[in-house]
Amino acid sequence: MKILKWFLFVIFSILSLISIVVVYLMYNNLSFIDYPYVVSAIVFAFLALIAYRYKLK
C-alpha cells in the first residue's frame, strides 16, 4: 500500500508539471492561456497533495 501511495503521488505530480509546462509554452509562444490545462494542473496538484498526506493504517 505504501508503494501505491508514492506511485500515485509521483504520477499526479508529473502530470501537474506537464500541464504547467504546456501552459507556460502556450503563453510564451502564442500569448494566450489554455484554461483546460490550468484546471488540470490544479486538479492534479490537489490529487498529489491528497496522495501525499494520506495516512496509512
HTML snippet that shows the backbone in 3Dmol.js (N, CA, C, O; Angstrom):
<script src="https://3Dmol.org/build/3Dmol-min.js"></script>
<div id="view" style="width:600px;height:400px;position:relative"></div>
<script>
const pdb = `
ATOM      1  N   MET A   1       0.820  -1.189   0.000  1.00  0.00           N
ATOM      2  CA  MET A   1       0.000   0.000   0.000  1.00  0.00           C
ATOM      3  C   MET A   1       0.871   1.263   0.000  1.00  0.00           C
ATOM      4  O   MET A   1       0.494   2.283  -0.576  1.00  0.00           O
ATOM      5  N   LYS A   2       2.026   1.185   0.644  1.00  0.00           N
ATOM      6  CA  LYS A   2       2.915   2.339   0.690  1.00  0.00           C
ATOM      7  C   LYS A   2       3.469   2.647  -0.698  1.00  0.00           C
ATOM      8  O   LYS A   2       3.666   3.810  -1.050  1.00  0.00           O
ATOM      9  N   ILE A   3       3.717   1.607  -1.477  1.00  0.00           N
ATOM     10  CA  ILE A   3       4.214   1.801  -2.836  1.00  0.00           C
ATOM     11  C   ILE A   3       3.144   2.478  -3.697  1.00  0.00           C
ATOM     12  O   ILE A   3       3.457   3.347  -4.510  1.00  0.00           O
ATOM     13  N   LEU A   4       1.891   2.080  -3.517  1.00  0.00           N
ATOM     14  CA  LEU A   4       0.793   2.680  -4.278  1.00  0.00           C
ATOM     15  C   LEU A   4       0.653   4.165  -3.948  1.00  0.00           C
ATOM     16  O   LEU A   4       0.411   4.983  -4.835  1.00  0.00           O
ATOM     17  N   LYS A   5       0.807   4.506  -2.673  1.00  0.00           N
ATOM     18  CA  LYS A   5       0.717   5.908  -2.256  1.00  0.00           C
ATOM     19  C   LYS A   5       1.773   6.742  -2.971  1.00  0.00           C
ATOM     20  O   LYS A   5       1.453   7.793  -3.527  1.00  0.00           O
ATOM     21  N   TRP A   6       3.019   6.294  -2.968  1.00  0.00           N
ATOM     22  CA  TRP A   6       4.088   7.053  -3.600  1.00  0.00           C
ATOM     23  C   TRP A   6       3.977   7.033  -5.117  1.00  0.00           C
ATOM     24  O   TRP A   6       4.333   8.010  -5.777  1.00  0.00           O
ATOM     25  N   PHE A   7       3.489   5.933  -5.673  1.00  0.00           N
ATOM     26  CA  PHE A   7       3.287   5.854  -7.120  1.00  0.00           C
ATOM     27  C   PHE A   7       2.249   6.890  -7.556  1.00  0.00           C
ATOM     28  O   PHE A   7       2.469   7.611  -8.529  1.00  0.00           O
ATOM     29  N   LEU A   8       1.128   6.970  -6.847  1.00  0.00           N
ATOM     30  CA  LEU A   8       0.095   7.949  -7.184  1.00  0.00           C
ATOM     31  C   LEU A   8       0.602   9.374  -7.004  1.00  0.00           C
ATOM     32  O   LEU A   8       0.305  10.248  -7.818  1.00  0.00           O
ATOM     33  N   PHE A   9       1.366   9.611  -5.943  1.00  0.00           N
ATOM     34  CA  PHE A   9       1.924  10.935  -5.721  1.00  0.00           C
ATOM     35  C   PHE A   9       2.844  11.349  -6.865  1.00  0.00           C
ATOM     36  O   PHE A   9       2.763  12.478  -7.348  1.00  0.00           O
ATOM     37  N   VAL A  10       3.708  10.451  -7.294  1.00  0.00           N
ATOM     38  CA  VAL A  10       4.650  10.761  -8.378  1.00  0.00           C
ATOM     39  C   VAL A  10       3.914  10.978  -9.695  1.00  0.00           C
ATOM     40  O   VAL A  10       4.215  11.923 -10.424  1.00  0.00           O
ATOM     41  N   ILE A  11       2.958  10.117 -10.003  1.00  0.00           N
ATOM     42  CA  ILE A  11       2.202  10.249 -11.256  1.00  0.00           C
ATOM     43  C   ILE A  11       1.438  11.574 -11.297  1.00  0.00           C
ATOM     44  O   ILE A  11       1.499  12.293 -12.295  1.00  0.00           O
ATOM     45  N   PHE A  12       0.719  11.902 -10.215  1.00  0.00           N
ATOM     46  CA  PHE A  12      -0.044  13.151 -10.193  1.00  0.00           C
ATOM     47  C   PHE A  12       0.871  14.370 -10.234  1.00  0.00           C
ATOM     48  O   PHE A  12       0.520  15.384 -10.838  1.00  0.00           O
ATOM     49  N   SER A  13       2.033  14.286  -9.604  1.00  0.00           N
ATOM     50  CA  SER A  13       2.983  15.398  -9.642  1.00  0.00           C
ATOM     51  C   SER A  13       3.528  15.604 -11.049  1.00  0.00           C
ATOM     52  O   SER A  13       3.633  16.737 -11.518  1.00  0.00           O
ATOM     53  N   ILE A  14       3.873  14.520 -11.715  1.00  0.00           N
ATOM     54  CA  ILE A  14       4.382  14.620 -13.085  1.00  0.00           C
ATOM     55  C   ILE A  14       3.322  15.179 -14.021  1.00  0.00           C
ATOM     56  O   ILE A  14       3.625  16.022 -14.866  1.00  0.00           O
ATOM     57  N   LEU A  15       2.096  14.724 -13.880  1.00  0.00           N
ATOM     58  CA  LEU A  15       1.012  15.238 -14.732  1.00  0.00           C
ATOM     59  C   LEU A  15       0.763  16.724 -14.468  1.00  0.00           C
ATOM     60  O   LEU A  15       0.481  17.484 -15.395  1.00  0.00           O
ATOM     61  N   SER A  16       0.865  17.128 -13.227  1.00  0.00           N
ATOM     62  CA  SER A  16       0.700  18.542 -12.903  1.00  0.00           C
ATOM     63  C   SER A  16       1.824  19.371 -13.514  1.00  0.00           C
ATOM     64  O   SER A  16       1.569  20.440 -14.069  1.00  0.00           O
ATOM     65  N   LEU A  17       3.051  18.897 -13.421  1.00  0.00           N
ATOM     66  CA  LEU A  17       4.175  19.620 -14.018  1.00  0.00           C
ATOM     67  C   LEU A  17       4.061  19.705 -15.536  1.00  0.00           C
ATOM     68  O   LEU A  17       4.372  20.742 -16.122  1.00  0.00           O
ATOM     69  N   ILE A  18       3.626  18.645 -16.167  1.00  0.00           N
ATOM     70  CA  ILE A  18       3.442  18.657 -17.620  1.00  0.00           C
ATOM     71  C   ILE A  18       2.386  19.689 -18.014  1.00  0.00           C
ATOM     72  O   ILE A  18       2.562  20.420 -18.988  1.00  0.00           O
ATOM     73  N   SER A  19       1.294  19.745 -17.259  1.00  0.00           N
ATOM     74  CA  SER A  19       0.247  20.728 -17.548  1.00  0.00           C
ATOM     75  C   SER A  19       0.764  22.154 -17.372  1.00  0.00           C
ATOM     76  O   SER A  19       0.444  23.033 -18.172  1.00  0.00           O
ATOM     77  N   ILE A  20       1.552  22.382 -16.339  1.00  0.00           N
ATOM     78  CA  ILE A  20       2.110  23.720 -16.116  1.00  0.00           C
ATOM     79  C   ILE A  20       3.074  24.099 -17.237  1.00  0.00           C
ATOM     80  O   ILE A  20       3.092  25.249 -17.674  1.00  0.00           O
ATOM     81  N   VAL A  21       3.874  23.144 -17.704  1.00  0.00           N
ATOM     82  CA  VAL A  21       4.807  23.416 -18.801  1.00  0.00           C
ATOM     83  C   VAL A  21       4.045  23.743 -20.077  1.00  0.00           C
ATOM     84  O   VAL A  21       4.440  24.642 -20.819  1.00  0.00           O
ATOM     85  N   VAL A  22       2.964  23.029 -20.341  1.00  0.00           N
ATOM     86  CA  VAL A  22       2.155  23.317 -21.532  1.00  0.00           C
ATOM     87  C   VAL A  22       1.568  24.724 -21.454  1.00  0.00           C
ATOM     88  O   VAL A  22       1.575  25.456 -22.444  1.00  0.00           O
ATOM     89  N   VAL A  23       1.065  25.098 -20.291  1.00  0.00           N
ATOM     90  CA  VAL A  23       0.524  26.454 -20.124  1.00  0.00           C
ATOM     91  C   VAL A  23       1.616  27.494 -20.347  1.00  0.00           C
ATOM     92  O   VAL A  23       1.382  28.503 -21.013  1.00  0.00           O
ATOM     93  N   TYR A  24       2.794  27.260 -19.803  1.00  0.00           N
ATOM     94  CA  TYR A  24       3.915  28.187 -19.975  1.00  0.00           C
ATOM     95  C   TYR A  24       4.304  28.321 -21.442  1.00  0.00           C
ATOM     96  O   TYR A  24       4.498  29.434 -21.933  1.00  0.00           O
ATOM     97  N   LEU A  25       4.420  27.208 -22.137  1.00  0.00           N
ATOM     98  CA  LEU A  25       4.801  27.256 -23.550  1.00  0.00           C
ATOM     99  C   LEU A  25       3.735  27.925 -24.410  1.00  0.00           C
ATOM    100  O   LEU A  25       4.058  28.698 -25.311  1.00  0.00           O
ATOM    101  N   MET A  26       2.476  27.633 -24.136  1.00  0.00           N
ATOM    102  CA  MET A  26       1.393  28.259 -24.904  1.00  0.00           C
ATOM    103  C   MET A  26       1.377  29.771 -24.685  1.00  0.00           C
ATOM    104  O   MET A  26       1.173  30.538 -25.625  1.00  0.00           O
ATOM    105  N   TYR A  27       1.593  30.192 -23.442  1.00  0.00           N
ATOM    106  CA  TYR A  27       1.558  31.622 -23.159  1.00  0.00           C
ATOM    107  C   TYR A  27       2.747  32.342 -23.791  1.00  0.00           C
ATOM    108  O   TYR A  27       2.593  33.432 -24.341  1.00  0.00           O
ATOM    109  N   ASN A  28       3.921  31.740 -23.716  1.00  0.00           N
ATOM    110  CA  ASN A  28       5.105  32.397 -24.288  1.00  0.00           C
ATOM    111  C   ASN A  28       5.096  32.422 -25.813  1.00  0.00           C
ATOM    112  O   ASN A  28       5.520  33.408 -26.414  1.00  0.00           O
ATOM    113  N   ASN A  29       4.626  31.368 -26.437  1.00  0.00           N
ATOM    114  CA  ASN A  29       4.667  31.288 -27.894  1.00  0.00           C
ATOM    115  C   ASN A  29       3.445  31.913 -28.571  1.00  0.00           C
ATOM    116  O   ASN A  29       3.566  32.499 -29.646  1.00  0.00           O
ATOM    117  N   LEU A  30       2.284  31.794 -27.955  1.00  0.00           N
ATOM    118  CA  LEU A  30       1.062  32.239 -28.618  1.00  0.00           C
ATOM    119  C   LEU A  30       0.325  33.349 -27.868  1.00  0.00           C
ATOM    120  O   LEU A  30      -0.686  33.851 -28.359  1.00  0.00           O
ATOM    121  N   SER A  31       0.807  33.736 -26.697  1.00  0.00           N
ATOM    122  CA  SER A  31       0.250  34.832 -25.899  1.00  0.00           C
ATOM    123  C   SER A  31      -1.194  34.598 -25.459  1.00  0.00           C
ATOM    124  O   SER A  31      -1.972  35.546 -25.355  1.00  0.00           O
ATOM    125  N   PHE A  32      -1.547  33.364 -25.205  1.00  0.00           N
ATOM    126  CA  PHE A  32      -2.823  33.093 -24.556  1.00  0.00           C
ATOM    127  C   PHE A  32      -2.665  31.869 -23.670  1.00  0.00           C
ATOM    128  O   PHE A  32      -1.754  31.061 -23.846  1.00  0.00           O
ATOM    129  N   ILE A  33      -3.575  31.756 -22.716  1.00  0.00           N
ATOM    130  CA  ILE A  33      -3.540  30.646 -21.763  1.00  0.00           C
ATOM    131  C   ILE A  33      -4.631  29.664 -22.140  1.00  0.00           C
ATOM    132  O   ILE A  33      -5.779  30.046 -22.364  1.00  0.00           O
ATOM    133  N   ASP A  34      -4.263  28.401 -22.209  1.00  0.00           N
ATOM    134  CA  ASP A  34      -5.226  27.338 -22.488  1.00  0.00           C
ATOM    135  C   ASP A  34      -5.787  26.866 -21.148  1.00  0.00           C
ATOM    136  O   ASP A  34      -5.129  26.120 -20.423  1.00  0.00           O
ATOM    137  N   TYR A  35      -6.998  27.302 -20.823  1.00  0.00           N
ATOM    138  CA  TYR A  35      -7.545  27.097 -19.488  1.00  0.00           C
ATOM    139  C   TYR A  35      -7.785  25.641 -19.085  1.00  0.00           C
ATOM    140  O   TYR A  35      -7.665  25.341 -17.897  1.00  0.00           O
ATOM    141  N   PRO A  36      -8.113  24.726 -19.985  1.00  0.00           N
ATOM    142  CA  PRO A  36      -8.228  23.330 -19.538  1.00  0.00           C
ATOM    143  C   PRO A  36      -6.927  22.775 -18.948  1.00  0.00           C
ATOM    144  O   PRO A  36      -6.967  21.935 -18.049  1.00  0.00           O
ATOM    145  N   TYR A  37      -5.785  23.236 -19.441  1.00  0.00           N
ATOM    146  CA  TYR A  37      -4.519  22.795 -18.867  1.00  0.00           C
ATOM    147  C   TYR A  37      -4.289  23.421 -17.498  1.00  0.00           C
ATOM    148  O   TYR A  37      -3.680  22.791 -16.634  1.00  0.00           O
ATOM    149  N   VAL A  38      -4.754  24.625 -17.284  1.00  0.00           N
ATOM    150  CA  VAL A  38      -4.645  25.257 -15.971  1.00  0.00           C
ATOM    151  C   VAL A  38      -5.496  24.486 -14.967  1.00  0.00           C
ATOM    152  O   VAL A  38      -5.055  24.199 -13.854  1.00  0.00           O
ATOM    153  N   VAL A  39      -6.706  24.158 -15.369  1.00  0.00           N
ATOM    154  CA  VAL A  39      -7.602  23.406 -14.484  1.00  0.00           C
ATOM    155  C   VAL A  39      -7.017  22.028 -14.193  1.00  0.00           C
ATOM    156  O   VAL A  39      -7.055  21.574 -13.049  1.00  0.00           O
ATOM    157  N   SER A  40      -6.478  21.358 -15.204  1.00  0.00           N
ATOM    158  CA  SER A  40      -5.906  20.029 -14.971  1.00  0.00           C
ATOM    159  C   SER A  40      -4.677  20.110 -14.075  1.00  0.00           C
ATOM    160  O   SER A  40      -4.455  19.207 -13.268  1.00  0.00           O
ATOM    161  N   ALA A  41      -3.870  21.165 -14.191  1.00  0.00           N
ATOM    162  CA  ALA A  41      -2.712  21.330 -13.308  1.00  0.00           C
ATOM    163  C   ALA A  41      -3.155  21.496 -11.866  1.00  0.00           C
ATOM    164  O   ALA A  41      -2.546  20.924 -10.961  1.00  0.00           O
ATOM    165  N   ILE A  42      -4.198  22.265 -11.642  1.00  0.00           N
ATOM    166  CA  ILE A  42      -4.704  22.467 -10.285  1.00  0.00           C
ATOM    167  C   ILE A  42      -5.277  21.168  -9.725  1.00  0.00           C
ATOM    168  O   ILE A  42      -5.028  20.824  -8.570  1.00  0.00           O
ATOM    169  N   VAL A  43      -6.039  20.451 -10.540  1.00  0.00           N
ATOM    170  CA  VAL A  43      -6.641  19.191 -10.088  1.00  0.00           C
ATOM    171  C   VAL A  43      -5.566  18.156  -9.781  1.00  0.00           C
ATOM    172  O   VAL A  43      -5.624  17.495  -8.744  1.00  0.00           O
ATOM    173  N   PHE A  44      -4.589  18.007 -10.665  1.00  0.00           N
ATOM    174  CA  PHE A  44      -3.533  17.023 -10.423  1.00  0.00           C
ATOM    175  C   PHE A  44      -2.672  17.405  -9.222  1.00  0.00           C
ATOM    176  O   PHE A  44      -2.236  16.524  -8.480  1.00  0.00           O
ATOM    177  N   ALA A  45      -2.418  18.684  -9.017  1.00  0.00           N
ATOM    178  CA  ALA A  45      -1.663  19.117  -7.841  1.00  0.00           C
ATOM    179  C   ALA A  45      -2.446  18.823  -6.560  1.00  0.00           C
ATOM    180  O   ALA A  45      -1.870  18.414  -5.552  1.00  0.00           O
ATOM    181  N   PHE A  46      -3.757  19.033  -6.608  1.00  0.00           N
ATOM    182  CA  PHE A  46      -4.608  18.725  -5.461  1.00  0.00           C
ATOM    183  C   PHE A  46      -4.615  17.224  -5.169  1.00  0.00           C
ATOM    184  O   PHE A  46      -4.531  16.813  -4.012  1.00  0.00           O
ATOM    185  N   LEU A  47      -4.716  16.409  -6.221  1.00  0.00           N
ATOM    186  CA  LEU A  47      -4.692  14.955  -6.034  1.00  0.00           C
ATOM    187  C   LEU A  47      -3.335  14.478  -5.521  1.00  0.00           C
ATOM    188  O   LEU A  47      -3.272  13.546  -4.720  1.00  0.00           O
ATOM    189  N   ALA A  48      -2.256  15.103  -5.972  1.00  0.00           N
ATOM    190  CA  ALA A  48      -0.929  14.757  -5.461  1.00  0.00           C
ATOM    191  C   ALA A  48      -0.823  15.109  -3.985  1.00  0.00           C
ATOM    192  O   ALA A  48      -0.240  14.354  -3.207  1.00  0.00           O
ATOM    193  N   LEU A  49      -1.377  16.242  -3.595  1.00  0.00           N
ATOM    194  CA  LEU A  49      -1.370  16.631  -2.196  1.00  0.00           C
ATOM    195  C   LEU A  49      -2.170  15.647  -1.341  1.00  0.00           C
ATOM    196  O   LEU A  49      -1.744  15.289  -0.243  1.00  0.00           O
ATOM    197  N   ILE A  50      -3.307  15.220  -1.832  1.00  0.00           N
ATOM    198  CA  ILE A  50      -4.117  14.233  -1.111  1.00  0.00           C
ATOM    199  C   ILE A  50      -3.361  12.915  -0.983  1.00  0.00           C
ATOM    200  O   ILE A  50      -3.349  12.305   0.087  1.00  0.00           O
ATOM    201  N   ALA A  51      -2.732  12.474  -2.071  1.00  0.00           N
ATOM    202  CA  ALA A  51      -1.974  11.220  -2.033  1.00  0.00           C
ATOM    203  C   ALA A  51      -0.801  11.328  -1.066  1.00  0.00           C
ATOM    204  O   ALA A  51      -0.487  10.360  -0.373  1.00  0.00           O
ATOM    205  N   TYR A  52      -0.150  12.484  -1.006  1.00  0.00           N
ATOM    206  CA  TYR A  52       0.996  12.667  -0.131  1.00  0.00           C
ATOM    207  C   TYR A  52       0.575  12.664   1.345  1.00  0.00           C
ATOM    208  O   TYR A  52       1.273  12.108   2.193  1.00  0.00           O
ATOM    209  N   ARG A  53      -0.541  13.273   1.634  1.00  0.00           N
ATOM    210  CA  ARG A  53      -0.979  13.422   3.025  1.00  0.00           C
ATOM    211  C   ARG A  53      -1.798  12.247   3.519  1.00  0.00           C
ATOM    212  O   ARG A  53      -2.174  12.217   4.691  1.00  0.00           O
ATOM    213  N   TYR A  54      -2.090  11.267   2.652  1.00  0.00           N
ATOM    214  CA  TYR A  54      -2.894  10.120   3.049  1.00  0.00           C
ATOM    215  C   TYR A  54      -2.163   9.301   4.119  1.00  0.00           C
ATOM    216  O   TYR A  54      -1.005   8.927   3.936  1.00  0.00           O
ATOM    217  N   LYS A  55      -2.835   9.031   5.217  1.00  0.00           N
ATOM    218  CA  LYS A  55      -2.261   8.266   6.323  1.00  0.00           C
ATOM    219  C   LYS A  55      -2.579   6.783   6.126  1.00  0.00           C
ATOM    220  O   LYS A  55      -3.735   6.400   5.947  1.00  0.00           O
ATOM    221  N   LEU A  56      -1.555   5.976   6.164  1.00  0.00           N
ATOM    222  CA  LEU A  56      -1.751   4.529   6.073  1.00  0.00           C
ATOM    223  C   LEU A  56      -2.117   3.979   7.440  1.00  0.00           C
ATOM    224  O   LEU A  56      -1.612   4.433   8.467  1.00  0.00           O
ATOM    225  N   LYS A  57      -3.002   2.994   7.432  1.00  0.00           N
ATOM    226  CA  LYS A  57      -3.463   2.422   8.699  1.00  0.00           C
ATOM    227  C   LYS A  57      -2.575   1.305   9.171  1.00  0.00           C
ATOM    228  O   LYS A  57      -2.828   0.718  10.223  1.00  0.00           O
TER     229      LYS A  57
END
`;
const viewer = $3Dmol.createViewer("view");
viewer.addModel(pdb, "pdb");
viewer.setStyle({}, {cartoon: {color: "spectrum"}});
viewer.zoomTo();
viewer.render();
</script>
